[in-house]
């Protein structure tokens, strides 16, 4: 089954015209869920996440022929997902009509609108705390905390030094802890 093939085998399948679609399908099956949750943690909303994920999968399909293996396949796909998600967030901000004095970009409202939302549960407080961080800190925190991504891999993905990422994660964790204590 394609799910158990390593990236090199999947890429070889993709490069072969007779097994191209099979190789791509194997790559999608192997990484789709990880990409979904990576995007979902930044966007919160399931529908928005699916929309962005579809765009990411199309970009992967179009760019896979030119993938030079300078980085790991997973890192390359995460970079695409991250960039597409940040682009989506920027577009949403431009469309947003939320007043500045409300102090929200709409994501807190989406979290609270979830039918399962319970403000007394720690997981919801954590989500609200993460959404209160600047985008870069959200991204670094999510990659480290949820994806358990090593700093060297994050450094490749975000094209930032490991030291800066460690500092960003530490500051984010402190802000989250403070948010949870005070809310």
C-alpha positions, 0 to 999 in steps of 0.5 A: 500500500502507498501509505507505507512507501517512503518519500523516495519511492513515492517521488519515483512513482510520481516521476514515472508517467505511468504511475504519476497519479499513483505516486501523488495519491500516495503522497496525499494519503501519507501527508494530508491529515498532518497538513490539515491539522497544521492549517486547522490550528492556524485557521480554527475553522474547518471549512476555511481549512478545507479550502486552504488545504485544497489549494495546497494540494493543487500547488503540491501537484503543480510543483512536485515535478520541480521538487529538487529534494533540497529539503525533505518532502514533508518540509517542502509541503509544510512550507507551501501549507504555511505560506498558503495559510498566511496568505489566506489570513492576510486576505481575511484581515483585509476583508474583515470589518471588525473594529480595532477596539474589539481587540479580535481578528474574528478567530476568537469569535470562531472558537467561541461559536464552535458548538463544543466550546466550553470556556472552562475547559483548558483546551479551549483556553489554550486555543484562545491563548494561542489565537491571542499571539502574533501570527509568527509566534502562533506558527512556531508554538503550533509547530513545536507543541502540536507537531513536535517539530525539531527546531532545525526542521522549523528553521528550514521551513520558516527560514529563521535561525534556531535561536530566534525560533527557540526565543519565539517559542519561549515567549509564546509559551510564557504569554499562553501561560499568562493568558490561561492564568488570567482568563 
